[in-house]
Amino acid sequence: MALIVQKFGGSSLAGAERLQRAAERIADTYRRGHRVVAVLSARGNTTDDLLREARGIAPELPARESDLLLSVGEQIAVAHMAILLHRMGLPVEALTGRQAGVLTDRVFGDARILEVRTERILRALEEGRIVLVTGFQGITEDGEITTLGRGGSDTTAVALAAWLKADVCRIFTDVDGVYTADPRILPEAKKLSAVSYADMLEMAAQGAKVLHDRSVELAMAHGLVFEVCSSFHDAEGTLVGPAESADFCGVAVRQEGEPAAVSLIGAACSREETFEQALRVLEPYAVQGAALRERCVTAYLPKEKAEAAARALHRQFLS
């Protein structure tokens, strides 16, 4: 009987149909005889809606009270899921970050998890219940509610898996794994069967938004291998772990501000000839500057040329 941690992102819980699908996935895992801890994000656009309403009162929000407000979204999600699982006849216990023992520092809005005090979760599991935990939030030693930053539910799931010594940790999302590029920008992007911690961190740093970077840092610190996979079908996802590859793993695009940044990522970027070859490929796209790091070549160029430049890099190095 395995202990399985599952994380469901907000888009995977938006609307009654998607909530039902996630509930069936949790229920199926439990009925197969496994112990299940499910981490939930706020459903759909709940967090944005909470922020918009609060900013209608005041454009600048005090950090402590902002965290108090935003933590509500995940609490609604676990309550809805608990109600649905109860209706399906399954034993379930829904917990806030505080109740689950997620201890953080005091950096409101961008807190780091220090430890997870797992006693209550383990007790509920021993009593045969499915445990639902609010993602994205924790509690300080002196009882203040904190949030972990956008995407922080990934980090909650990895932290729970690490401290609980889970057998499996799966991050369910609206994509079916980690790709060599954002498939919404480059439809020709390929799904990776595995990616190293270091490459995944670099992809996150350069604009890929698949995972919260601190979730990868935490997994690396604990040696935890986890899987990124689809909420909507059962295909195998992408394993994130320690295994290194000498190849290129992806292209990332950051288009916030001007100029945009397009990056080629992977251990093979450390070769000087890669830098020179990448600049030759990008020459037609009005490159304004470039930088070489250990596993990343980044070029800065006009925003309107970013997608075409990313496609050219992908075609040259990853096709």
VOGU-3710 file (C-alpha; in Angstrom, 3 decimals, decimal comma):
1> malivqkfgg> 0,000/0,000/0,000  1,749/3,139/-1,255  1,511/6,641/0,154  0,695/8,886/-2,801  0,702/12,689/-2,839  -1,350/14,264/-5,629  -1,493/17,972/-6,411  -4,288/19,568/-8,468  -3,832/23,054/-9,887  -6,532/25,684/-10,144
11> sslagaerlq> -7,332/25,066/-13,806  -7,771/21,365/-12,997  -10,498/22,265/-10,490  -12,330/25,005/-12,400  -16,006/24,231/-12,868  -18,094/21,310/-11,653  -16,947/18,887/-14,364  -13,239/19,323/-13,650  -13,780/19,146/-9,901  -15,640/15,865/-10,431
21> raaeriadty> -12,823/14,507/-12,612  -10,229/15,335/-9,962  -12,429/13,745/-7,278  -12,702/10,555/-9,327  -8,920/10,428/-9,722  -8,452/10,788/-5,956  -11,177/8,215/-5,280  -9,731/5,722/-7,769  -6,292/5,952/-6,160  -7,814/5,409/-2,712
31> rrghrvvavl> -9,962/2,477/-3,862  -6,853/0,775/-5,241  -5,706/0,479/-1,640  -3,314/3,434/-1,484  -3,050/6,127/1,164  -3,786/9,469/-0,465  -2,841/13,040/0,375  -4,243/15,514/-2,167  -3,022/19,121/-2,298  -5,409/21,591/-3,918
41> sargnttddl> -4,958/25,061/-5,371  -7,729/27,641/-5,418  -10,276/26,802/-8,086  -10,133/28,579/-11,434  -9,705/32,344/-11,101  -10,548/32,516/-7,391  -7,224/34,097/-6,370  -7,453/36,768/-9,080  -11,053/37,490/-8,120  -10,101/37,917/-4,461
51> lreargiape> -7,288/40,291/-5,394  -9,460/42,319/-7,754  -12,173/42,784/-5,160  -9,665/43,786/-2,473  -7,958/46,285/-4,798  -11,342/47,844/-5,363  -11,140/48,817/-1,694  -7,492/49,914/-1,770  -4,914/49,603/-4,572  -2,107/48,685/-2,168
61> lparesdlll> -2,764/45,734/0,138  -0,958/45,199/3,459  1,093/42,014/3,105  -0,139/40,252/6,232  -3,817/40,856/5,492  -3,317/39,996/1,833  -2,110/36,542/2,869  -5,043/36,186/5,228  -7,360/36,960/2,322  -5,695/34,840/-0,368
71> svgeqiavah> -5,513/31,738/1,830  -9,306/31,564/1,603  -9,243/30,351/-2,023  -7,539/27,063/-1,201  -9,771/26,536/1,822  -12,817/26,809/-0,417  -11,272/24,278/-2,809  -10,567/21,620/-0,161  -14,013/22,152/1,387  -15,698/21,653/-2,002
81> maillhrmgl> -13,616/18,552/-2,681  -14,339/17,127/0,773  -18,074/17,642/0,267  -17,892/15,861/-3,083  -15,870/12,918/-1,744  -18,236/12,604/1,231  -21,113/12,387/-1,239  -19,226/9,589/-3,007  -19,169/7,694/0,293  -15,461/8,096/1,007
91> pvealtgrqa> -13,836/9,004/4,344  -12,022/12,315/4,044  -10,415/15,001/6,191  -9,758/18,493/4,839  -6,935/20,496/6,433  -5,648/24,046/6,169  -1,928/24,673/5,992  -1,910/25,319/9,730  -3,800/22,126/10,519  -1,487/20,155/8,223
101> gvltdrvfgd> 1,575/21,462/10,074  3,132/23,431/7,206  5,550/25,719/9,052  7,016/28,703/7,164  9,110/31,800/7,704  7,463/35,237/8,048  7,914/36,547/4,493  4,282/37,332/3,685  3,386/36,676/0,072  6,559/34,698/-0,648
111> arilevrter> 7,148/32,476/2,382  9,467/29,470/2,447  8,520/26,167/4,032  10,800/25,337/6,963  9,307/21,993/7,946  6,099/19,983/7,937  4,864/18,630/11,240  3,100/15,571/9,931  1,423/14,140/13,035  -2,141/15,097/12,145
121> ilraleegri> -1,843/13,954/8,532  -0,358/10,613/9,588  -3,100/10,107/12,157  -5,815/10,696/9,561  -4,083/8,322/7,126  -3,803/5,634/9,821  -7,538/6,015/10,428  -8,142/5,262/6,751  -9,102/8,721/5,520  -8,188/10,594/2,383
131> vlvtgfqgit> -6,386/13,776/3,442  -6,976/17,023/1,559  -4,526/19,865/2,211  -4,691/23,483/1,118  -1,783/24,331/-1,142  -0,003/27,690/-1,294  -0,181/28,429/2,422  1,368/27,763/5,785  1,721/29,118/9,284  4,543/30,789/11,168
141> edgeittlgr> 5,765/29,601/14,552  3,732/32,384/16,184  0,533/31,593/14,273  0,543/34,006/11,320  -0,976/32,758/8,041  1,446/32,998/5,114  1,321/32,259/1,402  4,113/30,822/-0,739  3,832/32,894/-3,920  2,024/32,117/-7,159
151> ggsdttaval> 2,366/28,422/-8,001  3,143/27,651/-4,372  0,844/24,636/-4,249  3,543/22,730/-6,159  5,894/23,440/-3,273  3,299/22,362/-0,720  2,906/19,019/-2,498  6,647/18,405/-2,752  7,148/19,385/0,898  4,419/16,999/2,073
161> aawlkadvcr> 5,846/14,199/-0,065  9,322/14,817/1,332  8,376/14,998/5,012  5,869/12,149/4,752  8,405/10,051/2,794  5,749/9,402/0,167  6,214/6,649/-2,372  4,847/8,765/-5,232  4,317/12,494/-5,819  2,333/13,613/-8,869
171> iftdvdgvyt> 1,677/17,206/-9,923  -1,523/17,188/-11,986  -1,918/20,178/-14,264  -3,530/21,284/-17,513  -0,515/20,113/-19,551  0,642/16,506/-19,735  4,257/17,056/-18,771  7,263/19,275/-19,318  7,880/20,208/-22,959  10,900/21,443/-24,859
181> adprilpeak> 8,981/24,724/-25,230  5,575/26,103/-24,337  3,324/24,175/-26,765  0,951/27,151/-26,835  3,773/29,150/-28,435  5,503/26,356/-30,357  3,096/23,551/-31,299  6,081/21,493/-32,473  7,434/21,281/-28,909  8,132/17,750/-27,673
191> klsavsyadm> 7,253/16,275/-24,311  10,242/15,242/-22,210  10,090/11,873/-20,468  12,462/13,165/-17,779  14,230/16,393/-16,854  16,892/17,087/-14,254  16,413/19,381/-11,282  19,071/21,737/-12,653  17,503/21,986/-16,103  14,028/22,422/-14,643
201> lemaaqgakv> 15,252/25,245/-12,402  16,877/26,934/-15,380  13,710/26,596/-17,439  11,689/28,169/-14,606  14,222/30,998/-14,231  13,978/31,765/-17,955  10,193/31,997/-18,058  8,765/28,472/-18,275  5,768/28,407/-15,929  5,227/24,688/-15,542
211> lhdrsvelam> 6,438/24,480/-11,925  7,067/26,742/-8,958  10,862/26,970/-8,774  10,925/26,392/-5,015  9,178/23,058/-5,497  12,141/21,936/-7,595  14,659/23,313/-5,075  12,896/21,467/-2,275  12,730/18,219/-4,246  16,430/18,505/-5,032
221> ahglvfevcs> 17,287/19,102/-1,356  15,381/15,955/-0,356  16,247/13,783/-3,359  12,555/13,473/-4,219  11,601/12,370/-7,734  8,165/13,602/-8,789  6,015/13,494/-11,910  4,277/16,289/-13,811  1,240/14,900/-15,624  -2,185/15,743/-17,007
231> sfhdaegtlv> -5,345/16,094/-14,961  -7,399/15,177/-17,994  -5,992/11,841/-19,210  -3,802/8,993/-18,023  -0,751/9,309/-20,280  2,661/9,205/-18,628  4,033/12,606/-17,699  7,545/13,922/-17,098  9,736/12,790/-14,202  11,711/15,526/-12,464
241> gpaesadfcg> 14,738/14,147/-10,656  18,510/14,046/-10,256  19,410/12,276/-13,508  21,441/14,639/-15,697  21,436/14,795/-19,484  24,221/16,141/-21,652  21,702/17,330/-24,242  19,593/20,441/-24,753  16,267/20,292/-22,945  14,305/23,301/-24,070
251> vavrqegepa> 13,678/26,828/-25,278  12,003/29,405/-23,054  10,560/32,837/-23,831  10,106/35,792/-21,482  8,019/38,551/-23,054  7,323/40,740/-20,034  8,835/44,147/-20,689  11,171/45,147/-23,486  13,380/43,611/-24,786  12,099/40,052/-24,686
261> avsligaacs> 14,445/37,206/-23,761  14,741/33,901/-25,611  16,817/31,167/-23,990  18,241/27,837/-25,120  18,595/25,582/-22,065  20,529/22,436/-21,256  23,942/21,180/-20,208  25,125/21,317/-23,832  24,912/25,124/-23,649  28,179/25,158/-21,710
271> reetfeqalr> 30,085/24,628/-24,947  31,461/27,836/-26,471  30,559/26,649/-29,967  26,895/26,386/-28,910  26,855/30,078/-28,012  28,330/31,033/-31,370  25,979/28,724/-33,269  22,931/30,098/-31,426  23,913/33,670/-32,264  24,242/32,743/-35,938
281> vlepyavqga> 20,745/31,232/-35,877  19,360/34,378/-34,229  21,161/36,886/-36,435  18,030/37,679/-38,533  16,018/38,609/-35,392  17,694/41,891/-34,381  19,492/40,565/-31,293  20,323/43,415/-28,919  22,535/41,432/-26,557  23,329/37,909/-25,429
291> alrercvtay> 24,669/36,032/-22,423  26,123/32,577/-21,821  25,707/30,756/-18,523  26,555/27,214/-17,455  23,423/25,695/-18,962  21,732/28,587/-20,727  22,230/30,823/-23,767  19,985/33,903/-23,602  19,426/36,465/-26,331  17,607/39,786/-25,924
301> lpkekaeaaa> 15,569/41,016/-28,856  12,389/42,938/-29,766  9,247/41,408/-28,329  7,580/41,018/-31,730  10,455/38,800/-32,888  10,597/36,555/-29,806  8,344/33,716/-30,934  9,970/33,449/-34,352  13,410/33,444/-32,728  12,357/30,745/-30,275
311> ralhrqfls> 11,066/28,654/-33,164  14,360/29,018/-34,993  16,357/27,893/-31,943  14,016/24,968/-31,360  14,284/23,856/-34,984  18,087/24,054/-34,928  18,801/22,393/-31,566  15,750/20,350/-30,546  14,082/19,035/-33,707
//
